Amino acid sequence: MKKTYKIEVDCANCAAKMEEAARKTEGVKDAVVNFMTLKMKVEFEDGADPKEVMERVFRACRKIEPDCEIDF
């Protein structure tokens, strides 16, 4: 399953780091962060609960960019 989320991030470098953190999160098959459109596309592993996975992604991203926001 793939979903797109609106994000708020301050710089392209942080967006790239958030993308890497999202990809490493359990339950995520792939993730792409587009700084220009402020969107994160996430492909979830089969059987993963998107809400639970996105909570883990959000916590991982907050370690990189403490004031980032992800609408999920």
C-alpha positions in Angstrom: 0.0 0.0 0.0 1.3 3.5 -0.9 0.2 6.8 0.8 1.2 10.4 0.4 1.5 12.7 3.4 1.9 16.5 3.6 5.0 17.5 5.6 6.7 20.6 6.9 10.4 20.6 6.8 12.9 23.6 6.7 15.6 22.5 4.2 16.3 20.0 1.5 19.2 18.5 3.5 16.8 17.7 6.4 14.2 16.3 3.9 16.9 13.9 2.5 17.8 12.8 6.1 14.1 12.3 6.9 13.7 10.2 3.8 16.6 8.0 4.9 15.1 7.7 8.4 11.7 6.8 7.0 13.2 4.1 4.8 14.9 2.5 7.8 11.7 2.4 9.8 10.2 -1.0 10.4 7.1 -1.5 8.3 8.3 0.8 5.5 9.1 -0.8 2.1 10.1 2.6 0.5 9.8 6.3 1.1 10.4 9.4 -0.9 10.5 13.0 0.4 10.0 15.8 -2.0 11.2 19.1 -0.5 9.8 21.2 -3.3 6.2 19.9 -2.9 6.5 19.2 0.8 5.2 15.7 0.4 6.3 12.3 1.7 5.3 9.2 -0.3 5.5 6.0 1.8 5.1 2.4 0.6 4.2 0.1 3.4 5.2 -3.5 3.8 2.5 -6.1 3.4 0.4 -6.4 6.6 1.8 -3.2 8.2 -0.6 -0.8 9.9 0.0 2.6 8.2 -0.9 4.6 11.3 1.4 2.7 13.6 4.2 2.8 11.1 3.8 6.5 10.5 4.0 7.2 14.3 7.4 5.5 14.2 8.4 7.4 11.1 7.3 10.7 12.7 9.4 9.9 15.9 12.4 9.1 13.7 12.0 12.3 11.7 11.6 14.4 14.8 15.1 13.3 15.9 16.4 14.9 12.7 14.2 18.0 12.5 12.6 18.6 15.9 10.0 21.0 14.5 9.0 18.9 11.4 5.3 18.0 10.9 3.7 15.1 9.1 0.0 15.1 8.6 -1.1 11.5 9.0 
